[in-house]
Amino acid sequence: MKVIICGAGQVGWQIARHLASEKNDVTVVDNNAELIRRATDTLDVQGIAGFASYPDVLDKAGARDADMVIAATHSDEVNMVTCQVAHSVFAVQRKIARLRAQSYLDAIYADLYRRDHLPIDVVISPEREVAEAALQRLAAPAAFDTESFLEGNAQLLGIQIDEDCPVINTPLRQLSDLFTTLKAVVVGIRRDGKGKLFAPSAGDQIFPGDECYVFTETPDMARTLEIFGKTQAKQERVVIIGGGNVGLAVAQALEKREKRIRVRVIERNRDIAERTADALERTIVLNGDGLDAALLEEANIGSADAVLAVTDDDKTNLLAAVRAKALGCPMAICLTNDPTLVPLMGPLDVDAYINPRATTVSSILSHIRHGRVRSVYSIGDAEAEVIEAQVLTTSPIAGKELRDVDFPEGVLLGGILKGGRMEKPHGGLRIEEGDVVAIFAVSSQVAEVERLLQVSIDFF
């Protein structure tokens, strides 16, 4: 498959890495020659330095025989024009564009643009994806990371292990004996909040300070959190710092819930604050600095159940979350684009974070992998992935019991979807053609997982 990726930033680089590892013919285009050099030096891709929307640049990138163009530059207009040129000049069959501006999204989702006029097959909105991720974090406030799998039947939970965790110093193999009906598997551990993320063996134990990734059946989510020492606090009062597209989308979603949640939004820019207030019905919007302790107290931060910091500045989000915790808010979630800030979350007592780039990458991959691979979720700074895929007849694992499958070190099966139900992995469970599996793999073993699955990427 020949793919042109326009934009060599973090999102474009991660997508290129995934697709190149699957032996696709990938060309990356960016007007920043240094980013192109980084991509070609670290990945098995070709690079073209130039403006992605220029026909001659797309021609050099091989658009005449390309199967897909992914437009993920920092400019909405460049992304749209790139798709238009790819369609009109080169007849590229599939075009994906990342768009941020709400005005474009409103028109597109309202179907005001016909495909003949704006030929984009899939629109990815980072703000909408991040808003959905924020709502998932609020749904499981005791987890620092969450993601849904297996048609919503399973959840991946990132859990910080505290001193009072009931299952510390317990070999993982004993968890199945202690909780026989619990459909949960510890698939990844980072020791003491630092160091490498690894897939544990049955004899490994959990220690205070560990960050654990647990794959669990959705109905068992609350029980799983309780077993790992976390209680699900009620979310009745939420303060959102940042009233832009993300904050507004989260507030609107919370307003629509049957069970009323009191929401207050703090936005520094007066024009944005007024726009946000006009778009909301029951939410109070305060105009001011989210770092201002007096304003946070005016928003009743001390009696709030959670604070969500989603401004467009990573450091503001981090400091606002820290200040909110200092003023008595028990749960702080912040948005950060910079993965180097993540190790600071634990020492600063920030409970959870949202990585917009990882969220956007996962969303784009789920759309382009329209065939057997259903979704890919990137963990940490691309340290590991959870791959959800349908088992093919040709797969080496099809028809085998799990005890007979030689999974490499660093790979663990989280769950299997059979007949619409999630099954917890055990030695006697047989993997059949058509089953959907969710597999955790450290980055170095992703290619081996793809071999086990014999994934056939079908873009159409």
N, C-alpha and C positions, 0 to 999 in steps of 0.2 A: 504494500500500500504506500502510495506517495503522498506525503503530507507537507504542507507549507505552514509554518508557524510564524506569525507576524508579531513581533514583540519578544525581546530576549531578556525581559526582567524576570523576577522570581517565578511568576506564573508561567510564562512562556518557557523558561528553562526547565521547570519541573515537568511540564507536559512533554517537552522534547525528550527529557531523560526517560520517561515512561515509554514513549512510543519507540524511541531508538533501541531500548532494551528488548523490545519485541521484534526487532529486525525489520522495522519499517524504514522506508527511505524518507528521511526527515531533512528539511531545509529550514533554517531559521533566518528571518529577515529582521533587521533593526537598523535605525539610522545611527546608532551608537556603535562605532567600530570596536570599542573596548569590550562591550557586552557580547558582540559576535565572536571576538577572539576567545573570551571565556567559555562560550558555548562549544566552539570547535575544539578547544584544547581539552575540555573535560568530558565531552560527549561524542558519540559516533554520529555526528551530523555534519551537514554542509552549512556554510554561512554566507549570507549576502548582506553587505553593508549598504543601506539606502532606505528611502522612504517606501514603506510597504504598499502605499496606495498608488505609486507610480507604475503604469503599465510596463515600462521597460525593466523595472526592478523585479516585478512579478515574473516577467518573461525569463530573466536571468535565473530566477529561483526555480524555473521549471513548471510554471503554471499551465502550460499548454497540455501537459499530460498528467497533471496533479489530480488526485482523487478528492482531496479536501484542503480547504484553507481555514485556519483558525486565526482569527484576528483578535489579538489580546494585547495591543499596544495601550499606552496610557491615554490615548485620545479617542473618544467616542466617534468623532467625525472621521478620523483616519480609519477606524475599524469598519465603519459603514461604507465608506468609499472603497476600501479594499475589497469588501464582499461584492460591491456593485461591479467593480472592474473585473474581478475574478469570474463573475457570472456573465457579464456582457461581452467582454473581450476574449476570455479564455474558456468559457463554458464549463467551469469547474462545478462538479455535481453537488458537493456538500460544502456549506459555508457556515461557520460558527463565529459569532461576534460577542465580545464582552462590552456591555454598555452600562454606564453609570448614571447618566443624567435622567432624572425622574420624568422630565417632559417627553423624552424619546420613549421611555418605557411605557408611560401612560398611553401614548399614541399606538405603540406596537401591540400592547396587550388589549387595547380596545379595538384592534384590527382596523385602525385607520390607514395603515400602510398595507397595500396589497403586495403579495410576494413578487409580482411582476415589476412593481415599482421599487421595492426595497428587498432584494433577494437574499434574505438571511434565513437559513433553515432553523437555527437554534440561537436564541438570545440568552446570554448569561448575565445576570445582574448581581454583581458582588454584594450590593447593599441588601438585596432580598435574601441572598444566600446567608449573609451574616446575620440578618434579622432572624431567620429561621434557626440558625445555630444558637443565637442568644436565647430564643424561646426554649430550645432544648435544654440549655444550661439551667434556666429557671425552673424547668420541669423536674430536674434532678440537681437541686442546689448543692447537695452534699458531694457531688462528683465534680472534679476539675475539668473533665472532658467527657463528652457524650456523642454518640453517633448511632443512628438506627440502621439495622440490617435485616435481611431475610423478610422483606415485605412488611416491615414493622413488627415482626414477631420477636426480634432480638435487639438488644442494646449493648454497645460497648461503653463501659463506664471506667473513667480514670479516677481512682480512689487514692487519696493520701492516707497512709496508715499511721494512726496515732498510738500513743502508749496504752490507751484503754481498749484497743481493738481486741475482741474476744478470741481471734484465731491467730494471734502472733505466736511465733515459735512452734507452729504446728505444721508438720509436713503436708504438702498439698494433697498427697494421696489420701490423707485421713479426712479431708473435707467431705468427700463422697460418702464416707462411713458415718460421719457426724450428721450430715444433712442429706439424707437419702433421696428426698424428693426435690432438692434444689437443682435447677438446671443452670448452673453457672460454672465457668471455667476461667481460671487465672491464666491469661495468655502472654502477659508481658510484665516485667518488673524492672524498675530503675532503682538501684540501691541508694538509700540516703538522699534521694532527690538529685543525685549527680551521677556521673559516669554513664556507661553504655546501657541502653535498653536491651534486655535479653529475654528469651523465651525460657521459662523455668522448666525444670524436670519434676517428676512426681515426688522426689525426695527433698526438693528445695523448701525452705521455710520463708515466712513473711516476718519482717522485723519493723519496729517503729522507724518512721522516716522514709520507708519505701513508698514509691509511687507504683501502684498496681493497676494494670488494665485487665478488667474482668468482663468476659463475654457472658451475658445472661439472657434468659427468656424475659420478654417485656413484662408479663404479669409477675415475675419474680424480682423485679427491679428493687422495690422497696425492701423486700426481705433480704436481698443480697447486700444492699447498703447497710442494713441493720447488723447483719452477720459480720461485716467488716468494720463495725464500730461507728456507723454514721446514722443519724436520725433524719427523717424527712420533715423539715420544718414547714409549716404552712406559709404560703406566699400570698399574703393579703395586702401588703403595702410594699410598693416598689418605687424606688427613685431612679430615674434615668438621667445620667449626665451626658448631654449631647442631644440636641433636638434636630439633627440632620436627617437624612433619609433612613438611616438605620434606626435611630431612636424613635422616629415617627412611626416606622413600620412596626416596631415592637409595641409601642403604646397603642396603636390601632388594634393590633391583634389581642392585646390584653383587655381592651375595652369590649371586644366582641365576645369574650368568654362569658358563659352563663353565670359562673360564680364570680361575683364582682371583686375586682382587685383595684385598690386605690393606687393610682399612679400619679407621680409628680415628675415633671421634666424640667431640667435646668439647661438653658442654652445661652451662651455668651453673646452671640450675634443677634441684635434686636430684630432685624428683618426676618431671620430664620425663626426666631422665637414667635413672632407674630404669625408667620405662615403655619407653623406647627400648631399654635393655639387655634387657628381657624379650622384646621383639619381634624381637630379632636373635639369630642363632645363633653366628656366628663373629666378629662385630665386637666390638672392645674399646671400651667407652664410658667416658670419663673425665668426672668431675663437677668443673667448675671454669670459670674465666674464659678464654675463647679469646684474650684479649689478654695473658695471663700468659706471659712468655717461658719460665719454668721448666716450666710445664705443656705448652707447645708442644714443648719439648725432650723431655719425658717421652713425648710422642706421637711422638717421632722425626721431627719436622718436617724436619730437615736431610736425612734420607734418603728423604723422601716424594717421589713424582713430581708430585703436585699437591695443592693445598689448595683446598677449596671452602667459602667463608664464606657461610652462608645463615641467619643469625639474623634476627630480626624488626626489627633496628635497622640502618639503612643505614650509619651512621658506624662502628658496631662492625665491620661486615663489611669496610668499606674499610680501617680501621686493622689489623684482624686479618690481612688479605691482605698489607698492607705489612710487618707484623712477620714473617709467615711467610717472605716473600721475603728479608728481612734475615737470617733465621736459616738460609738456605740452600735453601729450597724453590724449585725452578725454575719452577713454574707456579702462578699464583694466579688464582682465579675468584671473583668476589663478586657477591652479589645486591644490587641497588639499585632502590628505587622512585622515587628522586629523579633526574630526568634532568639536573639542574644539576650533579650530582656526576660525570657521565660524563667531562667534559673533564679531570678530575683523574686519571683512570685512567692515562693515558700518562705524565705527569710522575712519578706515584707508582709506576710500573713494575708496575701491575696488568694482567695479560694479557688478561682477558676479563670481561665482566659479563653479568648476566641481568636484564632489566627485566620484573618480574612483570605490570605493567599492560599493556605491549605484547603480552606472551604471552597474557594473558587476552583482550584485545581481538581478537587474531588468531583465537583459538579460537572466540569467540562469533560473529565474522563468518563463519567457515567453516561454522558450523552454520546460521546464518540465511540465508546465501546457498547454499541447497541446490540451486539450479539451475545456470545456466551459469557463474557465478563460483564457483570451487571454494574459493579461499582468498585471503586478503589478509594480507601481512606488513608491518608498519609498521617503518621503519628510523629510528633516532635518535629525536629528539623530534618524531615525525610529519613528518620532513623529506621522506621519500620512501616509496614502497610498491612491493612486488612483488606484482602481481596475476596470479593463475593462473585462466584461464577457457577454456571450450570455445568454439570458433569456430562461429558460427551461419551459416546460409545467407544471412541478411540482412546480415551484417557486411560493411563496405566492403573488408575485407582478404581475404575468402574468395575463393579461386580466383586470387589474384594471386601473382606471384613477389615476393620481398622487395625486390628492386631497384626495383619499381614501387610500393611502399608508401611514402607520404610520412609517416614518423613525425616528430612535432614534436620540437623541441629539448628535451632533458631526458627523452626516452623512448628506451629501448633494449630490444630483444628478447633475453632471456637464453637461451631454448631452446624447442623445440617437441617435444611428444610425438606421435609417429606410430607406430601399430601397436605400442604398448608399448615403443618405443625413443625415447630422447632424440636429437634431431638438433640439431647446432650451426647457428646461423643463417648463411646465406651468400646472396649475391645471387640465385642461381638456384633457391633453395629455394621451392617453391610451398606456400602455406598453403591447406589444404582444409577444407571443412566437417567438423566432428567432431574436428579436431586440437585439442590442448590447448596453449595458449601460456602462457609465463611472461614478463611484461613489467615491467621496472623503469621507474618514473615518479617524477619529483620531484612534490611535493604539488600544485604549481600546474598540473600537466598531467594529473592523475588523471581529471578530467572528460573531457578529450580522448581518453584511452585508452578510457574507457567508450563514447565515441561510435564509436571505431574498432571496438570489439568488439560494439557494439549489444547490450550485456548486457541480458538479460531476467531480472530477479530473481524467482525462484520460491521462495517460502518453504515450499511444501508439496511 
